[in-house]
Amino acid sequence: MIYTVSVTSQGQISIPAKLRRQLGLEKTKKVLIFSQDGKLIAEPVKDLLELKGSLKTKIKASPRQIREAFGKYLAQEAVKITK
């Protein structure tokens, strides 16, 4: 399905509710957005806490530290894609 959305003066767009539900995007979820072949692509970002317990490590980090580190990583990857 294709939707027409408006871009605000601050460069923001709204994702239609039906698409948000299909993608499981809630108010606190993050989305990775990048351009590819002249198109904007939006992909839901998985929360690292969903993987809790699947990896063993001796590193101690709070959920906040994990999210911040993952956010920095995603930003670095997005920069690589756009170069």
C-alpha positions as a Python dict, from the first residue, in 0.01 Angstrom:
ca = {
    (1, 'M'): (0, 0, 0),
    (2, 'I'): (126, 351, -80),
    (3, 'Y'): (58, 655, 138),
    (4, 'T'): (111, 1025, 79),
    (5, 'V'): (247, 1210, 383),
    (6, 'S'): (347, 1571, 440),
    (7, 'V'): (687, 1697, 545),
    (8, 'T'): (662, 1959, 821),
    (9, 'S'): (866, 2280, 833),
    (10, 'Q'): (1097, 2096, 1074),
    (11, 'G'): (1156, 1814, 824),
    (12, 'Q'): (937, 1562, 1005),
    (13, 'I'): (693, 1312, 857),
    (14, 'S'): (428, 1098, 1023),
    (15, 'I'): (417, 726, 960),
    (16, 'P'): (56, 620, 903),
    (17, 'A'): (-95, 418, 1190),
    (18, 'K'): (-158, 111, 975),
    (19, 'L'): (211, 93, 878),
    (20, 'R'): (321, 151, 1239),
    (21, 'R'): (106, -142, 1350),
    (22, 'Q'): (237, -366, 1069),
    (23, 'L'): (596, -287, 1168),
    (24, 'G'): (534, -306, 1543),
    (25, 'L'): (643, 55, 1595),
    (26, 'E'): (538, 186, 1932),
    (27, 'K'): (607, 530, 2078),
    (28, 'T'): (941, 426, 2225),
    (29, 'K'): (1069, 226, 1926),
    (30, 'K'): (1353, 347, 1705),
    (31, 'V'): (1369, 338, 1326),
    (32, 'L'): (1677, 340, 1106),
    (33, 'I'): (1624, 565, 802),
    (34, 'F'): (1857, 584, 503),
    (35, 'S'): (1841, 668, 135),
    (36, 'Q'): (1903, 413, -135),
    (37, 'D'): (1863, 470, -507),
    (38, 'G'): (1682, 800, -446),
    (39, 'K'): (1434, 647, -200),
    (40, 'L'): (1398, 672, 176),
    (41, 'I'): (1408, 335, 351),
    (42, 'A'): (1286, 295, 709),
    (43, 'E'): (1365, -19, 907),
    (44, 'P'): (1262, -92, 1265),
    (45, 'V'): (1560, -122, 1501),
    (46, 'K'): (1551, -424, 1725),
    (47, 'D'): (1597, -349, 2093),
    (48, 'L'): (1906, -523, 2229),
    (49, 'L'): (1717, -606, 2546),
    (50, 'E'): (1504, -847, 2341),
    (51, 'L'): (1821, -1055, 2309),
    (52, 'K'): (1881, -1060, 2685),
    (53, 'G'): (2047, -1383, 2791),
    (54, 'S'): (2127, -1507, 2441),
    (55, 'L'): (2493, -1401, 2460),
    (56, 'K'): (2731, -1468, 2745),
    (57, 'T'): (2988, -1203, 2845),
    (58, 'K'): (3180, -1082, 3147),
    (59, 'I'): (3118, -719, 3052),
    (60, 'K'): (2877, -543, 3287),
    (61, 'A'): (2662, -270, 3133),
    (62, 'S'): (2330, -114, 3220),
    (63, 'P'): (2043, -121, 2969),
    (64, 'R'): (2098, 252, 2914),
    (65, 'Q'): (2468, 202, 2836),
    (66, 'I'): (2382, -79, 2595),
    (67, 'R'): (2123, 133, 2412),
    (68, 'E'): (2361, 432, 2388),
    (69, 'A'): (2645, 217, 2252),
    (70, 'F'): (2412, 50, 2003),
    (71, 'G'): (2276, 390, 1891),
    (72, 'K'): (2631, 512, 1825),
    (73, 'Y'): (2703, 196, 1628),
    (74, 'L'): (2390, 242, 1414),
    (75, 'A'): (2485, 604, 1345),
    (76, 'Q'): (2833, 496, 1230),
    (77, 'E'): (2684, 228, 1003),
    (78, 'A'): (2438, 477, 854),
    (79, 'V'): (2724, 714, 772),
    (80, 'K'): (2908, 430, 596),
    (81, 'I'): (2600, 350, 386),
    (82, 'T'): (2558, 710, 271),
    (83, 'K'): (2923, 753, 162),
}
